[in-house]
Amino acid sequence: MDNKSFIRGVLDALFFEKFFLFLFIFFIAFFYVTFSIPIISTGDGGELASTGFTLGVPHPPGYPIYTEISKLFTFIPVGNIGEKIAILSVFFAILTIVVLYKTVEILGIDKKAFYFGASLLAVSYTYMGQSLVIKFYTFNLFFVAGVFLIGVYFVKRGYDSRLVYVGSFLLGIIVSVHHLGLLITLPLFIVGLFYSWRFLKDLLKSFPFFVIGLLTFIHLPIRSVKEDSFLFTLVIDWDYFVKYLLRKTYEKSTVDTVKNLYSSFDSYLYSFNNVFEILYKNFSWLSVLLFLIGTIFLFRKDKKLGIFSLTTFVIYTFFLGILAFKVQNPSLNDWFVIGHQYFIPGLYFYILIVIAGLGWFYEFLKNKNFSFVYRVIPPVLAVFPLIYISDRMFDMNYGTEYVPYSHSKVIFGSLPVGSIYISFGDNHTFQGWYLKSITGFRNDVCQLKQDKTDGISFTLQGCRPSKLYSKLFPQFFKKGDLKFYAEEDRLYSIIPILKNSPYSKIYSSELYIYSFRYFPKQMETVEREKLKKENLNMENRVFQNFIDCVSHKVDEPFSKYLCGFLTEYYLYLAKQKEPFISVNDITFDIKRAYTMDYIYRIFVNVKIGDENFVYVWRAKALKGYNKPENFFYFGENGE
């Protein structure tokens, strides 16, 4: 073969390789965009969309770089604000897969093995789930994966002071992305020690670059000066700024979590078991053999790279488990909030080592001259994990997820003009913020966020700008008087008034669609009868939300909880239409979940007849379709 033919062959191979990579990335991107949320997601979705659109300040630690880049995505020429910002998660999930490809290339692993690992990661329950919603976990992973790639360059291509400075700057950025990203500093430090004093000297010199990366936090006080933006809170005072950055405004800050590292031996076992469950549920036991082979392969290839890769994996799985997930019997919320979100970097590094194991197998085939097998097996394995798309169509198809939007739309749409609405918990509060701050829907409603169930204290994000709302609701802003609005049929809350409620001495409550009307006790009999009629008359308003609740294809506890509110509403109607005599009855166990630690539970017995059959049927359909106990990680452990 002459030189020209050889060069042409190399160029053709490179072109085909890049073209195939492009097709692969394009397919995953198309798949993700198709399945991403159509408006907003539960949890922080409404808040992050609101602050991204207005360049505001979300909850601690403020996520400034995420907020600013979210704003850029709002300029996409098609779609609503929520789905535009959700594309940010898709975009960085795809970029992370590209970083994975580059990492595999630099490590010298057969790149054909990348496609199997990347496919397995892309269709895994957690990775895909975090790629389709308004959240910052794929965004955080991109930076963590990028810093890891710098470490690989560092080891593979020799010491370079510039990489120390770039890495230090990115670590400063990571602080503003998510605190879990900082765990990458531990394996990076171990890599740096390979070069001893030279690294330590450059580490001190690189500190100013770290500080420059931290400067993104200037966003918080700058955007807190005026009420032009949507704010979780004002962050102006220096002491409060530090507390905000360290998340000390919560009961358990990031610093407290690190202090909690030392614990009993049993708790370590629990954390290991929980982490193994996450890995097993996402990738099955079949991947374990490849992981073990990959670990050995990396150590044989380069001990430094083996130590770096395995240490990073351990840090983001078992070490993180000790920090944040060492409970014996995780609750549904533990699995969803911690297991399904925090460990996404651990999944990434697990797959990287799995790819290394498959790369060893491919090298074995080449070395043994199994050329035909080597040509056939990689393409088959590359697409094999994509069979799990069929599973994701029924548990992670967020394209069908209208529940958070329609649920909140029904609540706000049913309130009388000039009402005060008291929300509690993220799933009612943040979605209300989205409706008001972005869509402008029901700006005549003052939405108060109640902080605790055992006291009366509010935050006023849903009643801004205060100059406007103080004029619309003078009795509340000037005197703190809610009774005036209760007497005028203008006080509503998502929380019922129970015996231990701080409102119980003055107010009574009655179900009003999914929320509760508060009224003074002396008006109790009249108002209850009035609201019974109103609830029956408003049934048609909630029907679309019923359709959304029995057709969504997301395995997501918070959406299922929201649909539980609708179940209670239909049981309320069934009780109003209950026959006087019936041979059939049914008892429902109803749980309203507001936060991770506040659940309102009642048992409702309903007599069944022709008059109320449709309501009972809808209640059963909703409850059966939205069982939170069936959550992927929770399985048969649900109670």
Secondary structure, DSSP 8 states (H G I E B T S, - for coil): --HHHHHHHHHHHHHHHHHHHHHHHHHHHHHHHHHS-SS--TTTHHHHHHHHHHT-B-STT--HHHHHHHHHHTT-SSS-HHHHHHHHHHHHHHHHHHHHHHHHHHHT--THHHHHHHHHHHTSHHHHHHHSSS-SHHHHHHHHHHHHHHHHHHHHS---HHHHHHHHHHHHHHHHH-GGGGGGHHHHHHHHHTTHHHHHHHHHHTHHHHHHHHGGGGHHHHHHSSTTS-BSS---SHHHHHHHHTTTTSSS-HHHHHHTT---HHHHHHHHHHHHHHHHHHH-THHHHHHHHHHHHHHHH-HHHHHHHHHHHHIIIIIHHHHH---SS--HHIIIIIITTTTHHHHHHHHHHHHHHHHHHHHHHHHTT-HHHHHHHHHHHHHGGGGGHHHHHHHEEGGG--HHHHHHHHHHHHS-TT-EEEE-SHHHHHHHHHHHHTS-TTTTSEEEEE--SSS--EEEEET-SHHHHHHHSHHHHHH---HHHHHTT-EEESS---TT-TTTTTEEEEEETTEEEEEEGGGHHHHHHHHHHHHHHTHHHHHHHHHHHTT-EE--HHHHHHHHHHHHHHHHHHHHT--SS-SEEEEEEEEEEEETTEEEEEEEEEEE-TTTHHHHHHHHHHHHHT-GGG-TTTGGG--
